[in-house]
């Protein structure tokens, strides 16, 4: 039996990763600060669902903040983790326009603290959340891990790129195996309330218009939560090793001479935003009222993941179709909120 730390355990992805690890027999210590970026009650309900799931007796929750280095150090010293899944971060592109210091604290100071804790306590593998947002102004599709990502269009994206750079530094200097995962538009049961599926569903059920940015001319690589979790767990089980054949004269960003990897995790089938809305309308049995808006600052018109590297490394490839995934999400939403807007 192995023991893992999952940070952001009360978050959307953290909850599902914790459940998957528990179900296969691992012990999970979940860390979260339960901040009020969105409803702390939803976060507490997720924690309750983890404890009630198969293997939940092997789950323990610790409320702490990543910026509290003494607390983090004490936790690592007491528990002796076999690996870390670091998902805690200040999320959201648009929020970063108005609350930049939340990102510098959680995503930069907090990430350095996590690297330091893993370094000093000789953690065997750090898997951490990056984001498709790092591709910024890139227009060549699909997005490949070996593309240059030097032109972010939001502070959130810049902090995630910084995480990848800091992780490589620790992999190089201290031999810490690190794997960064660039998530693409994750959706499903227990999702974040600030993401389109939750925002749209709440508004449709309330009979309110939904804001559709760039007048609907957007494509997103919507990826169902179970497929994301499968990728997280599979990469956790295969730490990167130093690549002695790495070509420093023609370096590729996804790997290194150090024990370092970066992978996309997406469905690899971009969906037009209007098609996503239509699928959601069908699942809800209700038409949406559209409020067409210009492109939002910090946003991008399209995302599209090349997942060939992930599949080659782990054998895992996302497979849940949009109609199936949306139906599962809507079923959860109506059970959690009833038929109200929520």
N, C-alpha and C positions, 0 to 999 in steps of 0.2 A: 504494500500500500504506500502510495506516494502522497506528499503533502504539497499543495500549491497555494500561493497567495494570488488572489484575484482582486485587483484594485478596481474601484468603480463597480463593486459587486451589486449595488442597489440600482445600477444603471441598466439600460435596455440590453446591451450585449453582455455585460457582466453577469446579469442574472442568468441568462441562457447558458453561458459558458460554465458558470458554477454548477448548474443543474447537470450538464453533460458530464463534467468531471466526477461529480458525486455518483451519478448513475453507473459509471463504470468502476466505481470502488475506491476512488481517491478521496483524500481529506482536503477540504477547502477552508481556508481562512479568508473571509471577505472583508475588504476595507473600503470605507466610503465616508465622506464627511456630511452626507445628507443635506447639501446646500439647497437654497431655495431658488435656483435658476428655473426650475419648474417644480411642481407639487411634491413636497417631501412625503405626502401621504402615498402617492403612487410608488415612491421608492420603498417606503415601509411595507407596502403590500407586495412588492416584488420580493423583499427579504422574507416575508412570511411564506410566499409561494416556494422559495428555495427550501426553507426548513421543512415544508410539508411534502416536498417531492421525494422520490426514492433516493435513499442515502442521505436525507436531510439531517439525520442525527450526527453526521460527520461534518456538518457545516457550523462554523462559528463566526459571528460578525463582530468586527472591531470598528467603532466609530472614531475616525482620526483624519487629520488633514495631511496631505503630502508635504506641505511646507513645514511641518513640525518634525524636523530631523531627529531630535532625541526620541520621540515616540516611535518613529519608523525604525530607528536603530534598535530600540528595545524590543520591538516586535520581531525583527529578524533574529536577534540574539536568542529570544525565548523559543522560537518555533523551528528554526532550521529548515527552511523551505527547499524542496527539490527543484522548484522552478517558480517563475513569476509570470502572470498574465497581467500586464499593466494597461488597463483600459480607462482608468480615472483621468479626466481632463476636463477643462472648460470647453464645451462643445458649442457649435453654432457659428455660422459665418456672419450673419447679420448682427448678432449680439456683440461681436468683436468690434463693430463700428462705433459702438457707444460705451463699451466697458473694456477697454484694452488692458487695463491692469489686472483684470480677472484672468486673462490669458498669460500674461507674463508671470504671474504667481503660480498658477496651477500647471501650465504647460511647459514653463521653462524652469523656474525654481523647483517645482515639484518633480520634474523629470530628472534634473541633476541629483536631487535627493535620492530618487529611486536608483539611479545608476550607482551612486555612492554606496547605498545599502547593499546592492547586489555585489558590488566589487569587494567590499570589506567582509562580507559574509559568504563569499565564494559561491554565489548562486550558479547553478549549472546552466541555466538558460533564462534569458529575459525576452519574452514576447511582448511587444507593445503596439498600441494602436497608432497608426499613422492615418492618412486620409487621401481620398482621391482629389481633395482640394489642392494638393501640392502641385498638380498639373497646371493650375493657374490658367494663363493665357494660351496654353498649347492648343493647337487646332488639328494636328495630325492624329487620326484615329486608326485603330484603337490605341489607347494610352499604354505604353510599354514602360516597364520599370527602368529600362535603359535610356529613356528619353531624358533630356535635360529638363530640370524643374526649377529653373532659376528666376521665374517671373510670376510670383504669387500675386493674386488679386485681392487677398484679404489677410488681415493679421493672423487669423486662425490658421490659414494655410501656411503662413510663414513660420508659425510656431511648430507645426507638424514637420515641416522640412528641417527645422532646427533640431528637432528630436532625432531625426535620422542621422544628421551630422554628428550630434553628440554621442549617439549610440556607436557609430563607427569609431569615434575617438576612443571610447572605452574598450571596444573590441580589439583595437590596435594596441593600445597602451597596456591593457591588463588581461587580455585574452578572454574577456567576458563574451560568451556567445549571445548575440542579439539578433532578433528577427522582427522587422517592422512590417506591419500589415496595413496596406492602403485599402480601406473599406470604401465600397461604392454604394451609396444610397440604400442603407439597410432599412427594411420594413418588416412588420409582422406583429404578432401578439406582444403586448406590454411595451409597445414602441414609445418613443419620445413624443411628448405633446407638441413640441415645436417643429416637428417634421410634417411634410405635406400629407401623408396618409391620415394622421390624427387630426390635423387642422381641417382638412377637407371633410372628413367624416363628421366631425362635430358640427361644422357649418351646414352641411347638407341636411343632417337630421334636425337642426334647429331652424331650417328654412331660411338660412342666411346665405348671402353670396360668398363665393370663395375667390380669393385673390389669385389670379393666374398671371404670372410674370412673363415678360417678353411676349405678351399677347398669345401665349400658348406655344410659341415657337421654341420649344425646349425639348431635349431628349435626356433621359436619365437611365443609367444602368441599374435599375431597381433590383436589389438582391435580397432574397428571403432570409430571415434570421437563421434558420436551420442550416442553410448553406454556409453562412458566415461562421457559425459555430464549428461546423465540420472542418473548415479551413484553419481556424484558430487551434483546435485540438490537434489536428494533424501536424501543424508546424511546431507546436509545443513538444510533440513527441520526437521531432527530428531536429535537434540543434544544428546550426551551421558549424562547419569546420573550416580551418584556414585553407585557402585554395593556393597551393604552392605554384600552380600554373597560371595564376592571375597575370594578365598582361598589363603592366603598368604603362606601357607606351600607348595602349589603346584601351583604357580602363572602361569597364561597364559598371554603371551605378548600382546595379542590383546585387553585386557581390564584391569580394575583396580578397586580398591576401590575408586579412584577419577573419575570425569567425563571425561573419556578418552577412545577413541577407535582408532583402526587401521584396515583398510580394504584393501584387494586386489580388484582392478578393472581390470579384463582381460577377454578375450573371453572364456578362459578355454578350448581351442582347439588348441594346438600348431601346427604350420605349418612348414614343412621343408622349408628351405630357397630356395632350388631349385624349390619347388612347388610354392612358392610365386612369384619367377621370371617368371615361366611359366604362372601364372595367369596374371601377368603384361604384358607379351608378347602378350597374347591373346587379352587383352583389347586395346593394342596399335597397334596390327596387325603388329608387327615388332619383329624380333628375336634379342636377346641380344648377344653381344660378351662378353665372360667371361674371366676375369683375375683372376685366382685362386691364393689366397694368404694364408699364414699361419694364425693362430689365432692371432688377434691383442691384444696387452697388455691391460689389464683391462677388456677384454671382457669375456663372458661366453658362453658355447656351447648351452645352452637351458634355456628357461623360460616357466613356466606353472603355471597358477593361479588357486588356489582353491578359488572360489567365493561364497561358501555356506554361509559364515558369512554375506557378503554383502546382499545376497538374503534374509536371515532370518531377517536381521535388517530393510531392506527397501522394500522388495518385488521386487527389480529390479535385473535383470540378463541380461548381454549382449547377443545379439541375431543376430547381423548383420553378415551374412556369408561373407567369403573372396571375392568371385567372385563379389557379389553385392557391397561390400565396395570399392574394387579396381576399378570397373567400374565407381562408383561415383567420386572417386578421379581422375581418368584419364579424365573424362568429365570436371571436374573443371580445371585441369591442362591445357587442350587444349584450354579452353575458356580464361583462365588468360594469358597464354603465346602464344596463337595461336598454330600452329603446329611446332613452333620452339623449340629448346632445352630449352630456358628460361635462 
